[in-house]
Amino acid sequence: MMQRVFAVLAAILLVGAVALATLTPPNEPLGEFVYNIDHGWLSLLQAGVQRYLAPWLWDDVIVPVLLRPVWLLPAAAGILCAGVAITIGFRQGAARSWRRRS
């Protein structure tokens, strides 16, 4: 069951990544894409992360992600979900015993 969930999620994310790569301008950064959707959200996110979590998290983790192309985040998540689905499939296959009962 979980293998199928991750496989479907991977397919949705990878199709979404291809759609974003096709429909957005070439190599549009994720931060610019989010800014075009909602102007104030990035400021609110920055203030919240720096105030309630850790200031280094904004500078060292979130800003580099926001500078990557918009299609890269769903593509990476889709590849990760596909890997989890494959791993679950191998584990389920390894749990079976092929020996005949006597």
C-alpha positions in Angstrom: 0.0 0.0 0.0 2.7 2.5 1.0 4.7 1.6 -2.1 1.9 2.7 -4.3 1.3 5.9 -2.3 5.0 6.9 -2.8 4.9 5.9 -6.4 1.9 8.0 -7.2 3.3 10.9 -5.2 6.6 10.6 -7.2 4.7 10.6 -10.5 2.7 13.7 -9.5 5.8 15.6 -8.3 7.8 14.7 -11.4 5.0 15.7 -13.8 4.6 18.9 -11.8 8.4 19.6 -12.1 8.2 19.1 -15.9 5.1 21.4 -16.1 6.9 24.1 -14.0 10.0 23.8 -16.2 7.9 24.1 -19.3 5.6 26.9 -18.3 7.9 29.2 -16.3 10.7 31.3 -17.7 14.0 29.4 -18.1 15.8 29.0 -14.8 13.4 31.2 -12.8 14.5 31.0 -9.2 12.0 29.6 -6.6 12.2 32.8 -4.6 11.1 34.9 -7.6 8.3 32.5 -8.4 7.0 32.7 -4.8 7.4 36.5 -4.8 5.3 36.7 -7.9 2.5 34.7 -6.3 2.5 36.5 -2.9 4.7 39.6 -2.2 4.6 39.5 1.5 5.0 35.8 2.2 8.8 35.7 1.9 9.2 38.5 4.4 6.9 36.8 6.8 8.7 33.5 6.4 12.1 35.2 6.9 10.9 36.9 10.1 9.4 33.8 11.5 12.4 31.5 10.7 14.9 34.0 12.2 12.8 34.8 15.3 11.3 31.4 16.2 13.7 28.8 14.8 17.3 29.9 14.1 18.9 32.8 12.1 21.4 30.5 10.5 18.6 28.4 9.1 17.5 31.2 6.9 20.9 32.1 5.6 22.4 28.6 5.2 19.4 26.5 4.2 16.4 28.4 2.9 18.1 31.1 0.9 20.2 28.6 -1.2 16.9 26.7 -1.9 15.2 29.9 -2.9 18.0 30.6 -5.4 17.5 27.2 -7.2 15.3 26.9 -10.3 11.6 26.5 -9.5 11.3 23.0 -11.0 14.2 21.6 -9.0 12.4 21.2 -5.7 9.5 19.1 -6.9 11.9 17.1 -9.1 14.1 16.3 -6.1 11.1 15.4 -4.0 9.8 13.2 -6.8 13.1 11.3 -7.1 13.2 10.9 -3.3 9.6 9.5 -3.3 10.5 7.1 -6.2 13.5 5.9 -4.3 11.4 5.3 -1.2 8.8 3.4 -3.2 11.5 1.2 -4.8 13.1 0.5 -1.4 9.7 -0.5 0.1 9.2 -2.8 -2.8 12.5 -4.5 -2.3 11.9 -4.9 1.4 8.5 -6.5 0.8 10.0 -8.9 -1.8 12.9 -9.9 0.6 10.4 -10.7 3.4 8.9 -13.6 1.5 10.3 -17.0 1.9 10.6 -19.1 -1.3 11.4 -22.4 0.5 8.8 -25.1 0.2 7.2 -26.3 3.5 7.6 -30.0 4.1 
